[in-house]
Amino acid sequence: MTTAAPSHEAMADPLAGAGHAPATEGRRIARALLRDRGAVLSTVFLGLVVLMAICAPLISAITGHGPNDFDPAAVDTNLGGLPRGSLGGVSADHLFGVEPQNGRDILARIAYGARVSFLIAISATVLTTLLGVVLGLLAGFYQGWVDQVISRIMDFLMAFPALIFMIAILSSLPTGDRSVLLVTVITVFGWPYLARVVRGQTLTLVNREFVEAARASGASTGAIVFKEILPNLRNSLIVMTTLAVPGYIGTEAGLSFLGVGVTPPTPSWGQMISSAVSWYATDPMYFAVPGLFLFLTVLSLTVLGDRIRAASDAGEAS
């Protein structure tokens, strides 16, 4: 006589009661993502791009071309500086071709540009998440005048057309560490959107039975916030932060394209696309390579974030 072994899902409830819910939830989402072809392909591509960014110095050492090294032999001065050979100078020496006129290696600039894009996007995401969670929790938990002050600040910042004001602010600031300036400006205009969501969910949670029970048992404010409210915001925060990264990568690229973001000689995908606009008819590879990397990176992050959201919603529904 055989007895059916309990399924993993059946074991989830007792584990959740024992304080193992986060690990169980994470495993469930991971299994859902592994069954989704779009999520797997997005993860593989993002892994390759991140690996390229981390190994950018190694790539330059292997190829012998840094992101700002000129290679006059790779361009034909008689043709106005067009790369020698077909497909924008693609060869064993330059796998993605070279830039017109100066012969800089596109592979090296893509790798270093990925570093810049991910560093700015992840830094801005971390800061906006911290500000959004802290201020949203304060507004939703304490309510009253605290909620009024924070809500008015959020309304004020959200009323601005963010991109226009980012361009205006960055144009007026002196040239310095543009990466730091970009992170600062994106954070200032980015945190209210997350804070508004956190505030709304906190307002709902503070009146729930388990929070009232914690208050009645004499739990401190910190214990209520960190043990009762914040864990219930986990899924929403994961989804929103995952979807924020591609948005900030696109914002950095757009600002760099317009000339107010990352400035030469620091490589940037948006900056490369801007430089390639005047060459797209004669050297389409110069335009296509950074454009394709930017498009696929943003698409992969968006698809992955959407799949995480769907898996999270499915778990809540069940």
C-alpha positions in Angstrom: 0.0 0.0 0.0 1.5 3.3 -1.0 0.8 6.7 0.5 1.0 9.9 -1.7 3.8 12.2 -0.5 2.6 15.7 0.4 3.2 18.2 -2.4 5.4 21.3 -1.9 2.3 23.5 -2.1 0.6 21.5 0.7 3.6 22.0 2.9 3.7 25.7 2.3 1.1 26.7 4.9 2.7 25.1 7.9 6.0 26.5 6.9 4.5 29.9 6.6 3.2 29.7 10.1 6.7 28.8 11.3 8.2 32.0 9.8 9.5 30.5 6.5 7.1 32.3 4.2 9.7 34.5 2.4 11.8 31.4 1.3 8.7 29.5 0.2 7.4 32.5 -1.7 10.8 33.0 -3.4 10.9 29.4 -4.4 7.4 29.5 -5.8 8.2 32.6 -7.9 11.5 31.1 -9.1 9.7 27.9 -10.2 7.1 30.0 -12.1 9.9 32.0 -13.8 11.8 28.8 -14.8 8.6 27.6 -16.6 8.2 30.8 -18.5 10.3 31.0 -21.8 10.2 34.8 -21.9 11.5 35.1 -18.4 14.3 32.6 -19.0 15.4 34.2 -22.2 15.3 37.7 -20.5 17.4 36.4 -17.6 20.0 34.8 -19.9 20.4 38.0 -21.9 20.6 40.2 -18.8 23.1 37.8 -17.3 25.3 38.1 -20.4 25.1 41.9 -20.4 25.9 42.1 -16.7 28.8 39.7 -17.2 30.0 41.9 -20.1 29.8 45.0 -17.9 31.7 43.4 -15.0 34.3 42.0 -17.3 34.7 45.2 -19.4 38.4 45.7 -18.4 39.1 42.0 -19.2 37.4 42.4 -22.6 39.6 45.4 -23.4 42.7 43.5 -22.2 41.9 40.5 -24.4 41.0 42.5 -27.5 43.7 45.1 -27.0 41.2 48.0 -27.5 40.1 50.3 -24.7 36.8 52.3 -24.9 38.7 55.5 -25.9 41.5 54.0 -27.9 41.7 55.3 -31.5 42.5 52.9 -34.3 43.2 55.0 -37.5 44.0 51.8 -39.5 40.4 50.6 -39.0 38.9 53.6 -40.9 39.3 54.7 -44.5 40.1 58.4 -44.7 39.4 58.4 -48.4 35.8 57.6 -47.7 35.3 60.2 -45.1 36.4 58.0 -42.2 34.0 55.1 -42.8 35.1 51.8 -41.3 37.1 49.5 -43.5 35.3 46.3 -44.6 31.7 45.4 -44.4 29.2 45.7 -41.6 30.8 48.7 -40.0 34.3 47.2 -39.8 33.3 43.9 -38.1 36.3 41.7 -38.1 38.2 39.3 -35.8 40.0 42.4 -34.3 36.7 44.4 -33.9 33.8 42.0 -33.2 31.1 44.7 -33.3 32.9 47.0 -35.7 34.4 50.4 -35.1 33.1 54.0 -34.8 33.5 56.1 -38.0 36.4 58.6 -38.2 38.1 57.6 -35.0 38.1 53.8 -35.1 37.1 53.3 -31.5 36.1 49.7 -30.7 32.3 49.4 -30.4 32.5 46.2 -28.3 34.6 47.9 -25.6 32.3 51.0 -25.6 29.2 48.8 -25.3 30.8 46.9 -22.3 31.8 50.1 -20.5 28.5 51.8 -21.4 26.6 48.9 -19.8 28.6 49.6 -16.6 27.5 53.2 -16.7 23.8 52.4 -17.4 23.5 49.7 -14.8 25.4 51.6 -12.1 23.2 54.7 -12.6 19.9 52.7 -12.8 20.6 50.4 -9.9 21.9 53.3 -7.7 18.8 55.4 -8.5 16.5 52.4 -7.8 18.1 51.7 -4.4 17.8 55.4 -3.4 14.2 55.9 -4.7 13.2 52.6 -3.0 14.7 53.7 0.4 13.1 57.1 0.2 9.8 55.8 -1.1 9.5 53.1 1.5 10.5 55.3 4.5 8.4 58.3 3.6 5.5 56.2 2.4 5.5 54.2 5.7 5.7 57.3 7.7 2.8 58.9 5.9 0.6 55.8 6.0 1.4 54.7 9.6 1.3 58.1 11.5 -1.3 59.8 9.2 -2.4 63.2 10.5 0.0 66.1 9.8 2.9 63.8 8.9 0.7 62.4 6.1 -0.3 65.8 5.0 3.3 67.2 4.7 4.7 64.1 2.9 1.6 63.9 0.6 1.9 67.6 -0.4 5.6 67.1 -1.2 4.8 64.1 -3.4 2.0 66.0 -5.2 4.4 68.9 -5.8 7.1 66.7 -7.3 4.7 64.6 -9.3 3.1 67.8 -10.8 6.3 68.6 -12.6 7.0 67.2 -16.1 10.0 65.2 -14.9 12.0 64.8 -18.1 11.8 68.5 -19.0 12.9 69.5 -15.5 15.7 66.9 -15.5 17.0 68.4 -18.8 16.7 72.0 -17.4 18.4 71.1 -14.1 21.2 69.1 -15.7 21.8 71.8 -18.3 22.3 74.4 -15.6 24.6 72.4 -13.4 28.4 72.6 -13.8 30.1 69.7 -15.5 31.3 67.3 -12.8 30.6 63.7 -12.0 27.6 63.4 -14.3 26.8 59.9 -13.0 26.2 61.3 -9.5 24.2 64.2 -10.8 22.0 61.8 -12.9 21.4 59.5 -9.9 20.5 62.5 -7.7 18.1 64.1 -10.2 16.4 60.8 -11.1 16.0 60.0 -7.3 14.5 63.4 -6.6 11.8 63.0 -9.2 11.4 59.2 -8.8 10.7 58.4 -5.2 7.1 59.9 -4.9 5.7 57.2 -7.3 6.8 54.4 -5.0 6.0 56.3 -1.8 2.4 56.9 -3.0 1.9 53.1 -3.5 3.5 52.3 -0.1 1.4 54.9 1.6 -1.8 53.5 0.2 -1.0 50.0 1.2 0.2 51.0 4.6 -3.1 52.9 5.2 -4.9 49.6 4.5 -2.7 47.5 6.6 -2.6 49.6 9.8 -6.2 48.8 10.5 -6.0 45.1 9.8 -6.6 42.6 12.7 -3.0 41.3 12.9 -1.7 44.9 13.4 -4.3 45.6 16.0 -3.4 42.4 17.8 0.3 43.4 17.8 -0.6 46.8 19.3 -2.8 45.1 22.0 0.1 42.8 22.9 2.3 45.8 23.6 4.5 45.6 20.5 6.6 48.7 19.8 6.2 50.9 16.7 9.4 49.5 15.2 8.2 45.9 15.7 4.8 46.6 14.1 6.4 48.3 11.1 9.2 45.8 10.5 7.4 42.6 11.5 3.8 43.2 10.5 3.6 45.9 7.8 6.8 45.8 5.8 6.7 42.0 5.1 3.3 42.5 3.6 4.7 45.1 1.2 7.5 42.8 0.0 5.8 41.6 -3.2 4.8 45.0 -4.3 8.3 46.4 -3.6 10.0 43.6 -5.6 7.8 44.2 -8.6 8.1 48.0 -8.5 11.9 48.0 -8.1 12.3 45.4 -10.9 10.2 47.6 -13.2 12.0 50.8 -12.1 15.4 49.6 -13.4 14.5 49.5 -17.1 12.8 52.9 -16.8 15.9 54.5 -15.3 18.2 52.9 -17.9 16.0 54.5 -20.6 16.0 57.8 -18.7 19.8 57.8 -18.5 20.1 56.9 -22.2 17.6 59.6 -23.2 19.4 62.3 -21.2 22.7 61.2 -22.6 21.3 61.2 -26.1 20.2 64.8 -25.6 23.6 65.8 -24.4 22.8 66.5 -20.7 23.6 63.1 -19.3 26.9 61.2 -19.4 29.4 63.2 -21.3 32.5 62.1 -23.3 34.9 60.5 -22.9 32.8 58.3 -20.6 30.9 55.8 -22.8 27.1 55.7 -22.7 24.6 53.8 -25.0 22.5 57.0 -25.4 25.6 59.0 -26.2 26.6 56.4 -28.8 23.2 56.4 -30.4 23.3 60.2 -30.5 26.7 60.2 -32.3 25.4 57.5 -34.7 22.4 59.4 -35.9 24.3 61.3 -38.6 25.8 58.0 -39.8 22.8 55.6 -39.9 22.5 55.9 -43.7 26.2 55.1 -44.5 27.2 53.0 -41.4 24.0 51.4 -40.0 25.9 49.1 -37.7 27.2 52.0 -35.7 23.6 52.9 -35.0 22.2 49.4 -34.7 24.5 47.9 -32.2 24.0 50.3 -29.2 20.4 50.7 -30.2 19.8 46.9 -30.1 21.6 46.5 -26.8 19.5 49.3 -25.2 16.3 47.9 -26.7 16.9 44.3 -25.6 18.1 45.3 -22.1 15.0 47.4 -21.4 12.7 44.8 -23.0 14.3 42.0 -21.0 14.0 43.9 -17.7 10.4 44.8 -18.4 9.5 41.3 -19.3 11.2 39.9 -16.2 9.5 42.4 -14.0 6.1 41.7 -15.6 6.6 37.9 -15.1 7.6 38.5 -11.4 4.4 40.6 -11.0 2.3 37.9 -12.5 3.8 35.2 -10.4 3.4 37.3 -7.3 -0.2 38.0 -8.1 -0.9 34.3 -8.7 0.5 33.5 -5.3 -1.7 36.1 -3.6 -4.7 34.9 -5.4 -4.2 31.3 -4.3 
